[in-house]
Amino acid sequence: MNPDRKLDVVLLWHMHQPDLRDPATGEFLLPWVYLHAIKDYADMAGHLERHPKMHAAVNLVPVLLDQIEDYAAQFARGEVRDPLLRLLAREDLQSLTLEERELVLDRCFRANHHKMIEPYAPYKRLHALFAFSNDRGAEASRYLSSEYLGDLLTWYHLSWTGETVRRSFDLVPRLMAKGQHFSHQDRRALFDLIGEVIREILPRYRKLAQSGQVELCASPYAHPIGPLLLNLRAAREPQPELPLPNVDHYPGGRGRLAWHLERAMRSHQERFGAPLRGMWPAEGAVSTDFLQALGAIGLQWAASGEGVLANSVRRAQGKLPSRDEFLYKAYEIGKPGQQIACFFRDDRLSDLIGFEYSKWHGRDAVAHFLAELEAIREQAGEGTTPLASVMLDGENAWEFYPYNGYYFLDELYESLENHPRFRTWTPSAWLDHVASLPEPQRAQKIATLPEVVAGSWVYGNLATWIGSPDKNLAWNLLCTAKQGYDLVVASGRLSQQEAESAKAQLAACEGSDWFWWFGDYNPSDSVVSFDRLYRRKLSQLYETLHLPVPEQLMRPISQGGGHPEMAGAMRRAS
């Protein structure tokens, strides 16, 4: 054992929500963008700000940034297009329509009950009253008063505030201490605070990036699964028998991927004043063709999952060596002139944070994580410095942690930034460091692969987005819509404004989330919500093209036919 040997750590947090706006009105149909902004995006910035020696990458998907800026503009204008936010700020709650009452009662208990409702006695009491009335039939809930609805709206938004927000603004603990009988003035103050927090999200990340502590990266604009846009049959590389849609390719997929990439690079440059150097592709989904497309436009790095690397190494070498032999380094992939460095997440380390440590005491979890890193360092070959890549969702795990993960992240960052044998890097800084080393050392840190087997961070395949009857139907509907789009655009019948609107609408339909939600491993109410929103976006695309909306879009896509092996493996907010 060599006590002087170091371990390099690249930590990447991925932030993403699909376009949750009604394509016709711009109304936000689901609240997850602003709720995650005040809870997770704010908290994740706060933790990094408190630990300036901690280096990390933060992946911000452009379609998410569009929506954060949209919310900020709404607060600035005083014209809110989110129904829950409007109700929070409304002075008179006695005149709510039946639809508005049902919205409050339906939405305001959608949170982790153990961590976000039960710890607060007044909120827990509100839920008990709702359960009591609901057990007596839908009509009984109409007797819940306007004061009840006002308290429920307030507690819902209080529970979604991040721990760093609570420690920075005394309004939140003051309202929590009050507990009930919230006035319109209380609700309006909370509404204004939400606006203030949202307006500061992007400036805070921009400042962190400018300091060099954080590298901001991106995904293709609307978060499409790039390998599937290029070739639907890529899904069969890891699973040769996987059922596919009726069509064998997405029409014009290469051009569509180029559009998403160009928009992402332009978004990054305009928002953060620096060129984009790397990407966490949507869901870490890659193929050789896709990675070469990234290298061809000048990106220097991408990232994917351990399963993709394992499949690729097995194909290249005819066998799979131990994880210690192939995982803890980066790889160069692609033809000369199109090569790109690829980081591969350590699935075990990443999933411990994403799925397991929420059940642990924060200090114990950090001690265990550091011991895992120490084992990687000790098992490395003599004269080598292993690289551990930890990459995961930066927003959805924390509602399962006490205090939104505050104590776990605080302890983790403090331990990593002060550890004598562990060094945290941003991906680009690590690559720049390696480029300065003499060739023998550089070769030890970056290996080469002639190609990768297409896949994602989920089990190293693409079956989360294609292959089941529901997912394949969703692809068939999208491909048919794209064929109609191509014909109408080529005809020249659209005005310039209509053409731009159709292009943006098509991009929203190409996002990965719609396909992810079709599956019986997801909560049924969430599947219904995203099914409806996906069909609404496709329908609006047809209307923009002045084409008749297919009858199929009037009926739900999901029939509950997902992949049973995925049950319980994934977690997202809903």
PyMOL commands that set and color helices and strands:
alter all, ss='L'
color gray80, all
select helices_A, chain A and resi 32-50+62-77+83-89+98-107+113-117+121-134+138-143+146-159+163-168+171-178+184-210+226-230+232-236+253-272+282-284+288-296+306-317+323-326+347-359+362-379+398-400+402-418+427-435+439-445+469-491+496-509+513-517+524-544+551-554+564-566
alter helices_A, ss='H'
color red, helices_A
select strands_A, chain A and resi 7-15+56-60+214-217+278-279+301-304+330-333+340-344+387-393+422-425+446-449
alter strands_A, ss='S'
color yellow, strands_A
deselect
rebuild
show_as cartoon
